[in-house]
Amino acid sequence: MNIKKNVTIIMDQIIIKKMNKLEVFIARMKRLGIKVNVMGNAPWIYIDEINGKRVTEKFEAEHGFTVAWYPVRLGAEIEFTDIREIFKLIRKYA
């Protein structure tokens, strides 16, 4: 019997995943019927697509629309850029 495999199975059963702010945001948009795809390039997190439409705007970055930044410190939460600008973009593409 493989001990490492058993430990992995037990850990998978014990670990309860805490959703971060970005996952909550995406889940809430999904409940509203808006599918938001994001992609990351540390420390930026970009909105890549909204309802299958590719986002072309740039906001607070040179390569895409920055929705949030990865945390700088361990245990820190993701920080959104500007929630008003994010919703303006969502209204435009939704």
C-alpha positions in Angstrom: 0.0 0.0 0.0 1.4 3.4 -1.0 1.6 5.7 2.1 2.0 8.8 0.0 -1.2 8.1 -1.9 -3.1 7.5 1.4 -1.8 10.7 2.9 -2.9 12.6 -0.2 -6.4 11.1 -0.1 -6.7 12.0 3.6 -5.4 15.6 3.0 -7.9 16.1 0.2 -10.7 15.1 2.5 -9.5 17.4 5.3 -8.6 20.5 3.4 -11.5 22.9 3.1 -10.8 25.4 0.4 -11.4 29.0 1.4 -12.6 31.1 -1.6 -10.7 34.3 -2.1 -12.3 37.6 -3.2 -11.7 36.9 -6.9 -13.3 33.5 -6.8 -16.3 34.9 -5.0 -16.5 37.7 -7.6 -16.4 35.3 -10.5 -19.1 33.0 -8.8 -21.4 36.0 -8.2 -21.0 37.1 -11.9 -21.8 33.6 -13.0 -25.0 33.6 -10.9 -26.0 36.8 -12.8 -25.4 35.0 -16.1 -22.1 36.7 -16.8 -19.2 34.4 -17.5 -15.9 36.1 -16.6 -12.5 34.5 -17.5 -9.4 35.8 -15.9 -5.7 35.1 -16.4 -2.7 36.0 -14.4 0.8 37.2 -14.9 2.2 37.9 -11.5 1.4 40.3 -9.9 -1.4 41.3 -12.3 -4.7 39.4 -12.8 -6.4 40.4 -16.0 -10.0 40.0 -17.2 -9.5 37.9 -20.4 -13.0 37.4 -21.6 -16.5 38.4 -20.6 -19.3 36.1 -22.0 -16.9 34.8 -24.6 -15.9 38.2 -25.9 -12.2 39.0 -25.7 -11.5 42.1 -23.7 -9.2 44.5 -25.6 -9.1 47.5 -23.1 -6.1 48.2 -21.0 -6.3 49.4 -17.4 -3.4 49.8 -15.0 -1.2 47.6 -17.2 0.3 47.5 -20.6 -1.1 44.1 -21.6 -4.7 43.9 -20.5 -7.5 45.1 -18.1 -6.2 44.6 -14.6 -8.9 43.4 -12.3 -6.7 42.7 -9.3 -3.2 42.0 -8.0 -1.8 38.9 -6.5 -1.0 39.4 -2.8 2.5 40.5 -2.0 2.7 38.9 1.4 1.8 35.4 2.5 -1.7 35.3 4.0 -2.7 38.6 2.4 -5.9 38.8 0.2 -6.1 39.7 -3.4 -6.7 43.5 -4.0 -9.1 44.7 -6.6 -8.0 47.6 -8.8 -11.1 49.8 -9.2 -14.5 48.1 -8.8 -16.3 50.9 -10.7 -14.1 50.5 -13.7 -14.5 46.7 -13.6 -18.3 47.0 -13.7 -18.2 49.6 -16.5 -16.2 47.0 -18.5 -18.6 44.2 -17.6 -21.6 46.3 -18.7 -19.9 47.1 -22.0 -19.2 43.4 -22.8 -22.2 41.7 -21.2 
